[in-house]
């Protein structure tokens, strides 16, 4: 069976605009969360959000290549530039070789809303500009990146809510393992503007710990009161192992297991059965036991019910081996469509640098999280194999197992 | 607006917003072959022209406009009729 390795990574997030910055933030337990006052004016219940500025691509990218990109495409472009450099893939390599792209994204709200506002005012679609349609579609990220990087392999976007980024890596892994592609650019992107999160805020799902923004995202803590939305993009380059060795690529880690499930229950409430099934399937795929896992990067978003259900599933699987567990969402907030991919970047950084980043703000365990071995501070420890969870609205669950090579 | 003002305004947005190479701007420059303006760029130019000159470009009227000089003339004919 063909092996699938990671040969490049890139990140653009509220805790760092590149791998080095992110590594330092993870180690320091630094939060990227703040307040965007315009959200309150717009009608939000909670103005808390990851803070991330839009990159300036004028002068970097041709106008034609920039025009069709909404902000999540720009984030994904930056992350992918870093990942391709990491993977030692230059323009010549892109011209001469078939590389695919399977990237996670599940909205482009701002682009749609801005187009609507122009039409309302002008009553004329020819005044929208050429970029509007390409920015507005869910597949905006893959359609733009495949044009910019001249990709000629598989090309589509994965929309699976907060499991999008994770499923994209799972799918890339399957394409390569089954011999359909030798290299696939995977990842997740998430717009980070007030238009995109308004309906979500309307569920009263966000934390209102407005007086202490960096303490608001507190996965597994007994006093958690909701998630904090965030965004950016993360790219993971997957490659067939022999292919990577042959071209002298830097082999970062290996993807050894992908598990999935669908809850088939409530549209927004997670189920511990579904979590458990996805994790177990990933272990089966990897031919591993729970005791093989050194660290679990939990999905835990700081919601009262979600974290509880995941804690129950984690305890069911890992009560004997008690691996270290943390949710990096404590620092980044919930990066939604980006999260599954960014958490692979964060966890791989930890694995390569032998530390586990803290689940910050975990001050008081509750009945379920008390049973888990949650990292409250940075732990210097050799990690050889980790498992990462991502669960999304609609009950879509994904789990990935990555190991050191 | 005088023809020179039309030329200056047009050249300014072609360079700043459409990012056409300054050196390729000349009366006889062909819009597609010399300035590299494609069909999607024309969509954006229509938006800018409405904003700068206050009229809507009609695609059928642009069929005979091949060069930059002809484009200046077209704008001139629409705003100074």
Interface residues (C-beta under 8 A of the other chain):
Chain A: X62 X63 X64 X67 X124 X126 X127 X128 X129 X130 X131
Chain B: X18 X19 X38 X40 X41 X43 X44 X46 X47 X50 X56
